[in-house]
């Protein structure tokens, strides 16, 4: 799910219309189960070009890095070949 938080430094990079239409910066991913103020602080430490803002090069970069660390087939059984029903359900 896309979550929206407000980070002034990032909003300067985006168009004013985009920020107004979304009520903040739409991210493809934010740290889960963390208060919004801590998420905002975390995002301030990531270079703007690497932020996982929805539809941005940073979001693509994050997905590519994640695929290197954890291949998609490790997270989604539908991406695997030749699994038994037991392995799929497991």
VENRA-V531514 format. One record per helix or strand of 3 or more residues. SS is the DSSP state (@ for helix, = for strand). FROM is the first residue (numbers start at 0). TO is the last residue. If there is no record, write none. Layout:
SS/FROM/TO + SS/FROM/TO
This chain:
=/2/4 + @/7/10 + @/15/21 + =/24/26 + @/35/43 + @/47/49 + @/56/68 + @/71/74 + @/76/78 + @/84/88
